[in-house]
Amino acid sequence: MMEVLEHPGAHALMALLLTLLFCFVLTPVARRFGWADEPDWRKQHEGSIPLAGGPAIVLAVFAVMMWVGGWSDATVVLGWSSAIVFVTGLVDDRQHIKVPLRFALQILALLCMVWLGGVELHNFGNLLWERLLGLGPLAVPITVFSALGVINAFNMIDGMDGLSGSIALVTLAGLAFLAGRGGFVEEHNLLLIICAAVLGFLLLNFRFKGRENAHVFLGDSGSSWLGFVLAWYLIALSQDNPTAGVSRAYAPVIAIWLFALPLMDTIYVMTRRARLGDPIFGADRRHLHHLFLRSGFSVRQTWLAMVSAALLMALVGILAELRGWPEWAMFYAFMALSFSYLAWIDRAWKQRRFLGRAFQ
């Protein structure tokens, strides 16, 4: 365990540099074997973009974990179970796995998380009132359902250069801060390593001035893997562990604030599809970033607005935890924000106007 506690900054820097190295090494490999994203009616990039970002992040994180050593049993389970999700996404990037099979494999990984890793939603905290809302025998199915929602919500927001990586970075950084504050040293250090790997990917994925297209994409392998990691820590850090004598890092309701934007975007898109009778897990151009782009905002302007909103909501959640604001009050505030968001976005699509701009 002592190795895990030493030199977190150096380990994070190693992860960043390794991610850059793996991106450059894997890019020609991805092109050679067809792991590339081609432009189509719903995508904004030009030309074939290699899906090397996800594999580069995962390989870099795993390499640093092996170099550091001394991880707890739960973290080792995280590595193996997340590998199931990663490989599933890797195959899906190449030949498109059917949704039921993809979900089955993700559920298998999540059951490993619960039964082998000990990560489970035992309660929602004082969500509705000043009384603990326990889950009892529904704990496992609710845990799996919630985590599955996080994985696929994050996967669905991966639709624009720099967006999903930046949203992940916001949530991961918030989790790392709260983990460090709560005394979860191993979790804090691993989250910093993952943050650094994502940052390395963003250096090649973000549209900097003079760069009109990303050099690499995450792919389903990367977005699903990051979604799994986010689900793991959003749950693990929000629950007490009396057996291990560990108290939670934050109240369960704070998790939805840390992950607010992908959650609200996915709820809107899926409810709209269900209302229209379209496949719930199909593809369309009704996500929030599509709304910005349809209204004439640039990719960088869209990125700035969405990441700023995600950061603001994460900061509200962190502030609520630091100040000890009532959990039920934060839940009802989030519900009010969500319903307002859903009504606002629905109206924008119906009127074909957003933030004062007509659709182009």
Buried (B, 14 or more C-beta within 10 A) or exposed (E): EEEBEEEBEEBBBBBBBBBBBBBBEBBEEBBEEEBBBEEEEEBBBEEEBBBBBBBBBBBBBBBBBEEBEEBBEBBEBBBEBBBBBBBBBBBBBBEEBEBEEBBEBBBBBBBBBBEBBBBBBBBBBBBEEEEEBEBEEEBBEBBBEBBBBBBBBBBBBBBBBBBBBBBBBBBBBBBBBBBBBBEBBBBBBBBBBBBBBBBBBBBBBBBEEEEEBBBBBBBBBBBBBBBBBBBBBBBBBBBEBEEEEBEBBBBBBBBBBBBBBBBBBBBBBBEBBEEEEBEEBEBEBBBBBBBBBBBEBEBBEBBBBBBEBBBBBBBBBBEBBEEEBBBBEBBBBBEEBBEEBBEEBBEBBEEEEBEEBEBE
